[in-house]
Amino acid sequence: MAELTDFHLFWGEAMTVAERHAASIEADGADDFAHQLYREYHEQGAPTPRRKWLATRLADAFPCMDAKPKWVGEPAWLYHQGQPMAFLHQFQVSLAAQHLIAHMSLGETVYVFGARHRLGPGPDSDWTDIYRMAVQTYEGDTVAEIPGPQG
C-alpha cells in the first residue's frame, strides 16, 4: 500500500474546504492547482491551523458569475491550465421537453464554465476565452465533461 504523504493529507483537507464552496479539487487539472496551493502554504511558513489557512485561501478561488452551482451529485468543478474555471450558469434539460428525446437525454444538468486560455507562457501572453461544460445525470452521476483546448 502506498504511503500517504503530507501533500496527500493537505489535498484531502483542501477537498473538504472546497466542498464548502460548492467546488471540488478532483477534476483534470486540479492536481496542478493542489500542488500550487501546497507550495504557497509552505512558502508562507506552513501556518497552523492548516484548515483555517485553506479556508481563507480558497474563499475566492472558485469564481462564479452569479450564484454557486447547485450540483445534482458530487461537485465536479472544472479546471483549465491548472486553475479553477469561472462558473457561469447551469440548466437542466427539461423532463417535459419530450420533443428532444430523440436528440438527447432529458433531465441532465449542464454546468457551463469559462476561462482565459493562455496562448503562450507568462501572465502577459495573448489569450482567448474558452468555455467547457460538465454534465450530471438526473441521478447525480457526472457523465461527461465537454473539453476545451488542452493546456
VMD Tcl script that builds the backbone (N, CA, C; Angstrom):
set m [mol new atoms 453]
animate dup $m
set s [atomselect $m all]
$s set {name element resname resid chain x y z} {
  {N N MET 1 A 0.850 -1.177 0.000}
  {CA C MET 1 A 0.000 0.000 0.000}
  {C C MET 1 A 0.892 1.235 0.000}
  {N N ALA 2 A 0.547 2.203 -0.829}
  {CA C ALA 2 A 1.339 3.426 -0.925}
  {C C ALA 2 A 1.194 4.247 0.349}
  {N N GLU 3 A 2.278 4.877 0.718}
  {CA C GLU 3 A 2.292 5.684 1.929}
  {C C GLU 3 A 1.667 7.056 1.652}
  {N N LEU 4 A 0.826 7.508 2.569}
  {CA C LEU 4 A 0.250 8.838 2.455}
  {C C LEU 4 A 1.310 9.865 2.831}
  {N N THR 5 A 1.468 10.853 1.975}
  {CA C THR 5 A 2.428 11.916 2.256}
  {C C THR 5 A 1.696 13.109 2.848}
  {N N ASP 6 A 2.456 14.060 3.361}
  {CA C ASP 6 A 1.858 15.291 3.874}
  {C C ASP 6 A 1.065 15.989 2.772}
  {N N PHE 7 A 1.560 15.924 1.537}
  {CA C PHE 7 A 0.833 16.537 0.431}
  {C C PHE 7 A -0.542 15.905 0.258}
  {N N HIS 8 A -0.634 14.569 0.349}
  {CA C HIS 8 A -1.913 13.889 0.192}
  {C C HIS 8 A -2.891 14.282 1.305}
  {N N LEU 9 A -2.389 14.406 2.519}
  {CA C LEU 9 A -3.236 14.847 3.627}
  {C C LEU 9 A -3.706 16.281 3.403}
  {N N PHE 10 A -2.795 17.132 2.927}
  {CA C PHE 10 A -3.128 18.519 2.609}
  {C C PHE 10 A -4.221 18.561 1.546}
  {N N TRP 11 A -4.045 17.790 0.480}
  {CA C TRP 11 A -5.009 17.759 -0.619}
  {C C TRP 11 A -6.381 17.302 -0.110}
  {N N GLY 12 A -6.417 16.309 0.759}
  {CA C GLY 12 A -7.679 15.852 1.342}
  {C C GLY 12 A -8.378 16.961 2.120}
  {N N GLU 13 A -7.609 17.700 2.917}
  {CA C GLU 13 A -8.194 18.822 3.654}
  {C C GLU 13 A -8.677 19.909 2.696}
  {N N ALA 14 A -7.912 20.153 1.637}
  {CA C ALA 14 A -8.316 21.156 0.640}
  {C C ALA 14 A -9.613 20.748 -0.041}
  {N N MET 15 A -9.790 19.466 -0.332}
  {CA C MET 15 A -11.035 18.994 -0.946}
  {C C MET 15 A -12.224 19.233 -0.022}
  {N N THR 16 A -12.031 18.992 1.268}
  {CA C THR 16 A -13.106 19.213 2.233}
  {C C THR 16 A -13.489 20.689 2.281}
  {N N VAL 17 A -12.497 21.565 2.307}
  {CA C VAL 17 A -12.764 23.012 2.329}
  {C C VAL 17 A -13.425 23.447 1.023}
  {N N ALA 18 A -12.966 22.937 -0.105}
  {CA C ALA 18 A -13.541 23.311 -1.402}
  {C C ALA 18 A -15.019 22.950 -1.475}
  {N N GLU 19 A -15.397 21.824 -0.902}
  {CA C GLU 19 A -16.801 21.407 -0.942}
  {C C GLU 19 A -17.711 22.405 -0.239}
  {N N ARG 20 A -17.190 23.121 0.748}
  {CA C ARG 20 A -17.985 24.168 1.412}
  {C C ARG 20 A -18.304 25.323 0.466}
  {N N HIS 21 A -17.547 25.423 -0.616}
  {CA C HIS 21 A -17.755 26.467 -1.624}
  {C C HIS 21 A -18.442 25.891 -2.864}
  {N N ALA 22 A -19.076 24.730 -2.727}
  {CA C ALA 22 A -19.730 24.028 -3.838}
  {C C ALA 22 A -18.728 23.718 -4.940}
  {N N ALA 23 A -17.479 23.451 -4.567}
  {CA C ALA 23 A -16.416 23.204 -5.532}
  {C C ALA 23 A -15.759 21.859 -5.236}
  {N N SER 24 A -14.782 21.524 -6.061}
  {CA C SER 24 A -14.020 20.296 -5.861}
  {C C SER 24 A -12.600 20.509 -6.367}
  {N N ILE 25 A -11.708 19.678 -5.890}
  {CA C ILE 25 A -10.313 19.717 -6.354}
  {C C ILE 25 A -9.955 18.297 -6.790}
  {N N GLU 26 A -10.732 17.780 -7.759}
  {CA C GLU 26 A -10.534 16.401 -8.193}
  {C C GLU 26 A -10.509 16.227 -9.697}
  {N N ALA 27 A -10.932 17.196 -10.480}
  {CA C ALA 27 A -11.029 17.040 -11.932}
  {C C ALA 27 A -9.651 17.126 -12.584}
  {N N ASP 28 A -9.613 16.877 -13.900}
  {CA C ASP 28 A -8.373 17.065 -14.653}
  {C C ASP 28 A -7.879 18.492 -14.439}
  {N N GLY 29 A -6.612 18.639 -14.137}
  {CA C GLY 29 A -6.026 19.952 -13.891}
  {C C GLY 29 A -6.048 20.363 -12.439}
  {N N ALA 30 A -6.864 19.703 -11.631}
  {CA C ALA 30 A -6.949 20.057 -10.218}
  {C C ALA 30 A -5.677 19.698 -9.471}
  {N N ASP 31 A -4.962 18.675 -9.935}
  {CA C ASP 31 A -3.725 18.295 -9.252}
  {C C ASP 31 A -2.684 19.407 -9.343}
  {N N ASP 32 A -2.622 20.107 -10.494}
  {CA C ASP 32 A -1.711 21.252 -10.610}
  {C C ASP 32 A -2.088 22.341 -9.612}
  {N N PHE 33 A -3.376 22.590 -9.473}
  {CA C PHE 33 A -3.865 23.596 -8.529}
  {C C PHE 33 A -3.527 23.191 -7.098}
  {N N ALA 34 A -3.713 21.905 -6.772}
  {CA C ALA 34 A -3.406 21.421 -5.424}
  {C C ALA 34 A -1.915 21.556 -5.118}
  {N N HIS 35 A -1.064 21.239 -6.082}
  {CA C HIS 35 A 0.379 21.403 -5.875}
  {C C HIS 35 A 0.739 22.881 -5.688}
  {N N GLN 36 A 0.109 23.768 -6.451}
  {CA C GLN 36 A 0.350 25.203 -6.296}
  {C C GLN 36 A -0.054 25.664 -4.898}
  {N N LEU 37 A -1.225 25.214 -4.433}
  {CA C LEU 37 A -1.675 25.554 -3.077}
  {C C LEU 37 A -0.672 25.078 -2.034}
  {N N TYR 38 A -0.198 23.853 -2.206}
  {CA C TYR 38 A 0.746 23.276 -1.250}
  {C C TYR 38 A 2.044 24.083 -1.213}
  {N N ARG 39 A 2.534 24.495 -2.395}
  {CA C ARG 39 A 3.741 25.344 -2.436}
  {C C ARG 39 A 3.493 26.673 -1.718}
  {N N GLU 40 A 2.349 27.303 -1.997}
  {CA C GLU 40 A 2.018 28.584 -1.341}
  {C C GLU 40 A 1.971 28.413 0.174}
  {N N TYR 41 A 1.359 27.342 0.615}
  {CA C TYR 41 A 1.239 27.061 2.038}
  {C C TYR 41 A 2.615 26.988 2.692}
  {N N HIS 42 A 3.553 26.287 2.065}
  {CA C HIS 42 A 4.897 26.168 2.629}
  {C C HIS 42 A 5.698 27.453 2.462}
  {N N GLU 43 A 5.486 28.190 1.387}
  {CA C GLU 43 A 6.174 29.483 1.214}
  {C C GLU 43 A 5.750 30.477 2.287}
  {N N GLN 44 A 4.536 30.306 2.831}
  {CA C GLN 44 A 4.048 31.183 3.898}
  {C C GLN 44 A 4.351 30.611 5.283}
  {N N GLY 45 A 5.242 29.633 5.338}
  {CA C GLY 45 A 5.691 29.101 6.625}
  {C C GLY 45 A 4.815 28.005 7.193}
  {N N ALA 46 A 3.976 27.382 6.393}
  {CA C ALA 46 A 3.081 26.295 6.835}
  {C C ALA 46 A 2.277 26.707 8.066}
  {N N PRO 47 A 1.464 27.778 7.924}
  {CA C PRO 47 A 0.708 28.263 9.082}
  {C C PRO 47 A -0.271 27.222 9.632}
  {N N THR 48 A -0.497 27.309 10.935}
  {CA C THR 48 A -1.470 26.428 11.576}
  {C C THR 48 A -2.551 27.288 12.208}
  {N N PRO 49 A -3.752 26.791 12.296}
  {CA C PRO 49 A -4.196 25.515 11.771}
  {C C PRO 49 A -4.297 25.549 10.239}
  {N N ARG 50 A -3.928 24.451 9.634}
  {CA C ARG 50 A -3.880 24.364 8.173}
  {C C ARG 50 A -5.257 24.581 7.541}
  {N N ARG 51 A -6.281 24.014 8.164}
  {CA C ARG 51 A -7.633 24.128 7.598}
  {C C ARG 51 A -8.099 25.594 7.571}
  {N N LYS 52 A -7.688 26.369 8.571}
  {CA C LYS 52 A -8.044 27.794 8.582}
  {C C LYS 52 A -7.338 28.514 7.429}
  {N N TRP 53 A -6.067 28.185 7.199}
  {CA C TRP 53 A -5.338 28.781 6.077}
  {C C TRP 53 A -6.024 28.432 4.770}
  {N N LEU 54 A -6.419 27.165 4.601}
  {CA C LEU 54 A -7.103 26.739 3.384}
  {C C LEU 54 A -8.441 27.454 3.211}
  {N N ALA 55 A -9.180 27.619 4.289}
  {CA C ALA 55 A -10.478 28.301 4.203}
  {C C ALA 55 A -10.304 29.731 3.709}
  {N N THR 56 A -9.292 30.419 4.226}
  {CA C THR 56 A -9.023 31.798 3.792}
  {C C THR 56 A -8.553 31.825 2.342}
  {N N ARG 57 A -7.633 30.944 1.995}
  {CA C ARG 57 A -7.059 30.932 0.653}
  {C C ARG 57 A -8.082 30.534 -0.412}
  {N N LEU 58 A -8.973 29.613 -0.086}
  {CA C LEU 58 A -9.938 29.123 -1.077}
  {C C LEU 58 A -11.241 29.915 -1.115}
  {N N ALA 59 A -11.396 30.888 -0.222}
  {CA C ALA 59 A -12.644 31.650 -0.154}
  {C C ALA 59 A -13.022 32.275 -1.497}
  {N N ASP 60 A -12.055 32.743 -2.259}
  {CA C ASP 60 A -12.333 33.384 -3.547}
  {C C ASP 60 A -11.708 32.626 -4.718}
  {N N ALA 61 A -11.337 31.383 -4.508}
  {CA C ALA 61 A -10.634 30.616 -5.539}
  {C C ALA 61 A -11.557 30.048 -6.612}
  {N N PHE 62 A -12.851 30.017 -6.343}
  {CA C PHE 62 A -13.801 29.405 -7.270}
  {C C PHE 62 A -14.805 30.462 -7.727}
  {N N PRO 63 A -14.431 31.248 -8.747}
  {CA C PRO 63 A -15.267 32.375 -9.159}
  {C C PRO 63 A -16.583 31.932 -9.793}
  {N N CYS 64 A -17.621 32.701 -9.514}
  {CA C CYS 64 A -18.956 32.438 -10.059}
  {C C CYS 64 A -19.506 33.733 -10.647}
  {N N MET 65 A -20.171 33.641 -11.779}
  {CA C MET 65 A -20.770 34.828 -12.381}
  {C C MET 65 A -21.860 35.377 -11.463}
  {N N ASP 66 A -22.686 34.525 -10.955}
  {CA C ASP 66 A -23.738 34.918 -10.013}
  {C C ASP 66 A -23.691 33.965 -8.823}
  {N N ALA 67 A -24.613 33.032 -8.796}
  {CA C ALA 67 A -24.683 32.080 -7.694}
  {C C ALA 67 A -23.723 30.910 -7.910}
  {N N LYS 68 A -23.406 30.219 -6.816}
  {CA C LYS 68 A -22.605 28.995 -6.882}
  {C C LYS 68 A -23.444 27.905 -7.548}
  {N N PRO 69 A -22.791 26.915 -8.138}
  {CA C PRO 69 A -23.562 25.816 -8.734}
  {C C PRO 69 A -24.315 25.030 -7.668}
  {N N LYS 70 A -25.444 24.514 -8.065}
  {CA C LYS 70 A -26.220 23.604 -7.226}
  {C C LYS 70 A -26.103 22.230 -7.889}
  {N N TRP 71 A -25.136 21.475 -7.417}
  {CA C TRP 71 A -24.820 20.188 -8.028}
  {C C TRP 71 A -25.916 19.181 -7.752}
  {N N VAL 72 A -26.236 18.373 -8.733}
  {CA C VAL 72 A -27.182 17.279 -8.552}
  {C C VAL 72 A -26.495 16.175 -7.755}
  {N N GLY 73 A -25.244 15.895 -8.084}
  {CA C GLY 73 A -24.440 14.897 -7.379}
  {C C GLY 73 A -23.278 15.580 -6.679}
  {N N GLU 74 A -22.134 14.919 -6.678}
  {CA C GLU 74 A -20.931 15.479 -6.068}
  {C C GLU 74 A -20.420 16.657 -6.899}
  {N N PRO 75 A -19.818 17.666 -6.263}
  {CA C PRO 75 A -19.241 18.774 -7.034}
  {C C PRO 75 A -18.231 18.263 -8.063}
  {N N ALA 76 A -18.253 18.887 -9.235}
  {CA C ALA 76 A -17.350 18.490 -10.325}
  {C C ALA 76 A -16.786 19.739 -10.999}
  {N N TRP 77 A -16.167 20.619 -10.209}
  {CA C TRP 77 A -15.632 21.890 -10.715}
  {C C TRP 77 A -14.607 21.632 -11.810}
  {N N LEU 78 A -14.628 22.453 -12.852}
  {CA C LEU 78 A -13.691 22.280 -13.961}
  {C C LEU 78 A -12.480 23.197 -13.804}
  {N N TYR 79 A -11.353 22.738 -14.374}
  {CA C TYR 79 A -10.075 23.445 -14.306}
  {C C TYR 79 A -9.524 23.615 -15.714}
  {N N HIS 80 A -8.760 24.676 -15.883}
  {CA C HIS 80 A -8.074 24.884 -17.159}
  {C C HIS 80 A -6.710 25.496 -16.874}
  {N N GLN 81 A -5.691 24.942 -17.471}
  {CA C GLN 81 A -4.312 25.386 -17.281}
  {C C GLN 81 A -3.966 25.511 -15.789}
  {N N GLY 82 A -4.431 24.510 -15.023}
  {CA C GLY 82 A -4.083 24.412 -13.610}
  {C C GLY 82 A -4.820 25.361 -12.682}
  {N N GLN 83 A -5.879 26.006 -13.163}
  {CA C GLN 83 A -6.633 26.942 -12.330}
  {C C GLN 83 A -8.127 26.632 -12.404}
  {N N PRO 84 A -8.869 26.917 -11.315}
  {CA C PRO 84 A -10.317 26.730 -11.377}
  {C C PRO 84 A -10.915 27.666 -12.434}
  {N N MET 85 A -11.834 27.141 -13.205}
  {CA C MET 85 A -12.541 27.963 -14.186}
  {C C MET 85 A -13.642 28.743 -13.472}
  {N N ALA 86 A -14.185 29.751 -14.139}
  {CA C ALA 86 A -15.299 30.530 -13.587}
  {C C ALA 86 A -16.607 29.819 -13.916}
  {N N PHE 87 A -17.439 29.633 -12.903}
  {CA C PHE 87 A -18.759 29.037 -13.121}
  {C C PHE 87 A -19.687 30.116 -13.654}
  {N N LEU 88 A -20.323 29.829 -14.784}
  {CA C LEU 88 A -21.168 30.821 -15.432}
  {C C LEU 88 A -22.661 30.562 -15.264}
  {N N HIS 89 A -23.072 29.325 -15.457}
  {CA C HIS 89 A -24.515 29.053 -15.485}
  {C C HIS 89 A -24.752 27.552 -15.435}
  {N N GLN 90 A -25.941 27.184 -15.017}
  {CA C GLN 90 A -26.355 25.792 -15.103}
  {C C GLN 90 A -27.800 25.749 -15.546}
  {N N PHE 91 A -28.140 24.661 -16.203}
  {CA C PHE 91 A -29.536 24.457 -16.582}
  {C C PHE 91 A -29.810 22.969 -16.690}
  {N N GLN 92 A -31.078 22.623 -16.516}
  {CA C GLN 92 A -31.485 21.235 -16.656}
  {C C GLN 92 A -32.207 21.077 -17.984}
  {N N VAL 93 A -31.870 20.031 -18.710}
  {CA C VAL 93 A -32.626 19.695 -19.908}
  {C C VAL 93 A -33.958 19.158 -19.389}
  {N N SER 94 A -35.001 19.909 -19.621}
  {CA C SER 94 A -36.299 19.637 -19.012}
  {C C SER 94 A -36.828 18.247 -19.326}
  {N N LEU 95 A -37.348 17.594 -18.299}
  {CA C LEU 95 A -38.000 16.299 -18.490}
  {C C LEU 95 A -39.253 16.447 -19.350}
  {N N ALA 96 A -39.801 17.658 -19.371}
  {CA C ALA 96 A -41.004 17.918 -20.160}
  {C C ALA 96 A -40.698 18.138 -21.641}
  {N N ALA 97 A -39.440 18.235 -22.012}
  {CA C ALA 97 A -39.067 18.515 -23.407}
  {C C ALA 97 A -39.069 17.218 -24.220}
  {N N GLN 98 A -40.203 16.548 -24.259}
  {CA C GLN 98 A -40.313 15.254 -24.930}
  {C C GLN 98 A -39.965 15.330 -26.416}
  {N N HIS 99 A -40.099 16.505 -27.007}
  {CA C HIS 99 A -39.757 16.657 -28.426}
  {C C HIS 99 A -38.243 16.535 -28.674}
  {N N LEU 100 A -37.431 16.557 -27.602}
  {CA C LEU 100 A -35.977 16.425 -27.732}
  {C C LEU 100 A -35.469 15.020 -27.426}
  {N N ILE 101 A -36.352 14.127 -27.008}
  {CA C ILE 101 A -35.918 12.821 -26.514}
  {C C ILE 101 A -35.133 12.015 -27.555}
  {N N ALA 102 A -35.381 12.247 -28.834}
  {CA C ALA 102 A -34.625 11.543 -29.876}
  {C C ALA 102 A -33.237 12.141 -30.064}
  {N N HIS 103 A -32.982 13.310 -29.463}
  {CA C HIS 103 A -31.728 14.028 -29.659}
  {C C HIS 103 A -30.802 14.005 -28.451}
  {N N MET 104 A -31.369 13.833 -27.264}
  {CA C MET 104 A -30.540 13.910 -26.053}
  {C C MET 104 A -31.276 13.326 -24.863}
  {N N SER 105 A -30.516 13.107 -23.779}
  {CA C SER 105 A -31.103 12.607 -22.533}
  {C C SER 105 A -31.802 13.750 -21.809}
  {N N LEU 106 A -33.003 13.491 -21.387}
  {CA C LEU 106 A -33.753 14.501 -20.641}
  {C C LEU 106 A -33.401 14.386 -19.158}
  {N N GLY 107 A -33.485 15.493 -18.461}
  {CA C GLY 107 A -33.236 15.501 -17.022}
  {C C GLY 107 A -31.795 15.754 -16.629}
  {N N GLU 108 A -30.877 15.759 -17.595}
  {CA C GLU 108 A -29.484 16.034 -17.250}
  {C C GLU 108 A -29.294 17.511 -16.938}
  {N N THR 109 A -28.326 17.793 -16.055}
  {CA C THR 109 A -28.000 19.163 -15.705}
  {C C THR 109 A -26.651 19.503 -16.313}
  {N N VAL 110 A -26.601 20.634 -17.010}
  {CA C VAL 110 A -25.398 21.088 -17.691}
  {C C VAL 110 A -24.836 22.276 -16.921}
  {N N TYR 111 A -23.545 22.225 -16.617}
  {CA C TYR 111 A -22.843 23.280 -15.885}
  {C C TYR 111 A -21.850 23.919 -16.850}
  {N N VAL 112 A -21.939 25.218 -17.042}
  {CA C VAL 112 A -21.101 25.919 -18.011}
  {C C VAL 112 A -20.022 26.709 -17.274}
  {N N PHE 113 A -18.775 26.524 -17.703}
  {CA C PHE 113 A -17.622 27.205 -17.122}
  {C C PHE 113 A -16.867 27.954 -18.209}
  {N N GLY 114 A -16.160 28.991 -17.830}
  {CA C GLY 114 A -15.333 29.731 -18.768}
  {C C GLY 114 A -14.000 30.102 -18.144}
  {N N ALA 115 A -13.009 30.377 -19.013}
  {CA C ALA 115 A -11.677 30.767 -18.534}
  {C C ALA 115 A -10.913 31.409 -19.679}
  {N N ARG 116 A -9.837 32.069 -19.317}
  {CA C ARG 116 A -8.880 32.540 -20.310}
  {C C ARG 116 A -7.949 31.386 -20.656}
  {N N HIS 117 A -7.729 31.198 -21.935}
  {CA C HIS 117 A -6.766 30.206 -22.396}
  {C C HIS 117 A -5.523 30.962 -22.835}
  {N N ARG 118 A -4.447 30.810 -22.049}
  {CA C ARG 118 A -3.199 31.497 -22.378}
  {C C ARG 118 A -2.573 30.842 -23.602}
  {N N LEU 119 A -2.205 31.675 -24.571}
  {CA C LEU 119 A -1.643 31.171 -25.820}
  {C C LEU 119 A -0.126 31.037 -25.761}
  {N N GLY 120 A 0.486 31.579 -24.728}
  {CA C GLY 120 A 1.929 31.486 -24.570}
  {C C GLY 120 A 2.268 31.467 -23.099}
  {N N PRO 121 A 3.564 31.366 -22.783}
  {CA C PRO 121 A 3.966 31.348 -21.371}
  {C C PRO 121 A 3.885 32.744 -20.754}
  {N N GLY 122 A 3.695 32.771 -19.466}
  {CA C GLY 122 A 3.712 34.024 -18.724}
  {C C GLY 122 A 2.362 34.708 -18.672}
  {N N PRO 123 A 2.165 35.535 -17.634}
  {CA C PRO 123 A 0.869 36.192 -17.431}
  {C C PRO 123 A 0.554 37.274 -18.473}
  {N N ASP 124 A 1.543 37.752 -19.202}
  {CA C ASP 124 A 1.311 38.806 -20.185}
  {C C ASP 124 A 1.124 38.274 -21.605}
  {N N SER 125 A 1.060 36.952 -21.764}
  {CA C SER 125 A 0.906 36.374 -23.103}
  {C C SER 125 A -0.514 36.617 -23.615}
  {N N ASP 126 A -0.688 36.484 -24.921}
  {CA C ASP 126 A -2.018 36.609 -25.511}
  {C C ASP 126 A -2.909 35.495 -24.978}
  {N N TRP 127 A -4.205 35.712 -25.060}
  {CA C TRP 127 A -5.150 34.720 -24.560}
  {C C TRP 127 A -6.444 34.806 -25.355}
  {N N THR 128 A -7.262 33.811 -25.204}
  {CA C THR 128 A -8.604 33.776 -25.769}
  {C C THR 128 A -9.528 33.156 -24.733}
  {N N ASP 129 A -10.803 33.422 -24.838}
  {CA C ASP 129 A -11.771 32.811 -23.926}
  {C C ASP 129 A -12.088 31.396 -24.380}
  {N N ILE 130 A -12.288 30.516 -23.415}
  {CA C ILE 130 A -12.759 29.171 -23.722}
  {C C ILE 130 A -13.924 28.848 -22.787}
  {N N TYR 131 A -14.749 27.933 -23.216}
  {CA C TYR 131 A -15.903 27.504 -22.429}
  {C C TYR 131 A -15.924 25.986 -22.419}
  {N N ARG 132 A -16.247 25.419 -21.259}
  {CA C ARG 132 A -16.360 23.974 -21.111}
  {C C ARG 132 A -17.590 23.675 -20.273}
  {N N MET 133 A -18.091 22.461 -20.409}
  {CA C MET 133 A -19.286 22.068 -19.681}
  {C C MET 133 A -19.084 20.740 -18.978}
  {N N ALA 134 A -19.694 20.615 -17.820}
  {CA C ALA 134 A -19.804 19.335 -17.127}
  {C C ALA 134 A -21.278 18.959 -17.151}
  {N N VAL 135 A -21.552 17.662 -17.212}
  {CA C VAL 135 A -22.938 17.192 -17.281}
  {C C VAL 135 A -23.158 16.151 -16.195}
  {N N GLN 136 A -24.251 16.321 -15.445}
  {CA C GLN 136 A -24.635 15.330 -14.445}
  {C C GLN 136 A -26.028 14.809 -14.777}
  {N N THR 137 A -26.203 13.498 -14.581}
  {CA C THR 137 A -27.490 12.872 -14.864}
  {C C THR 137 A -28.523 13.289 -13.826}
  {N N TYR 138 A -29.735 12.920 -14.103}
  {CA C TYR 138 A -30.843 13.165 -13.181}
  {C C TYR 138 A -30.566 12.523 -11.824}
  {N N GLU 139 A -29.824 11.397 -11.830}
  {CA C GLU 139 A -29.489 10.692 -10.590}
  {C C GLU 139 A -28.272 11.277 -9.885}
  {N N GLY 140 A -27.540 12.188 -10.542}
  {CA C GLY 140 A -26.401 12.834 -9.902}
  {C C GLY 140 A -25.041 12.334 -10.327}
  {N N ASP 141 A -24.986 11.414 -11.281}
  {CA C ASP 141 A -23.693 10.935 -11.770}
  {C C ASP 141 A -23.110 11.942 -12.753}
  {N N THR 142 A -21.815 12.213 -12.637}
  {CA C THR 142 A -21.151 13.057 -13.630}
  {C C THR 142 A -20.821 12.154 -14.797}
  {N N VAL 143 A -21.449 12.436 -15.947}
  {CA C VAL 143 A -21.313 11.536 -17.089}
  {C C VAL 143 A -20.437 12.104 -18.186}
  {N N ALA 144 A -20.239 13.404 -18.183}
  {CA C ALA 144 A -19.483 13.968 -19.297}
  {C C ALA 144 A -18.868 15.287 -18.908}
  {N N GLU 145 A -17.760 15.550 -19.538}
  {CA C GLU 145 A -17.155 16.866 -19.483}
  {C C GLU 145 A -16.798 17.182 -20.925}
  {N N ILE 146 A -17.302 18.296 -21.420}
  {CA C ILE 146 A -17.034 18.692 -22.776}
  {C C ILE 146 A -15.706 19.446 -22.761}
  {N N PRO 147 A -14.651 18.890 -23.380}
  {CA C PRO 147 A -13.336 19.506 -23.267}
  {C C PRO 147 A -13.183 20.761 -24.113}
  {N N GLY 148 A -12.335 21.645 -23.638}
  {CA C GLY 148 A -11.922 22.817 -24.401}
  {C C GLY 148 A -10.503 22.584 -24.883}
  {N N PRO 149 A -9.816 23.623 -25.297}
  {CA C PRO 149 A -8.423 23.459 -25.724}
  {C C PRO 149 A -7.583 22.859 -24.601}
  {N N GLN 150 A -6.624 22.054 -24.968}
  {CA C GLN 150 A -5.753 21.414 -23.977}
  {C C GLN 150 A -4.737 22.426 -23.448}
  {N N GLY 151 A -4.326 22.190 -22.188}
  {CA C GLY 151 A -3.275 23.033 -21.636}
  {C C GLY 151 A -3.501 23.421 -20.235}
}
mol reanalyze $m
mol bondsrecalc $m
mol representation Tube
mol addrep $m
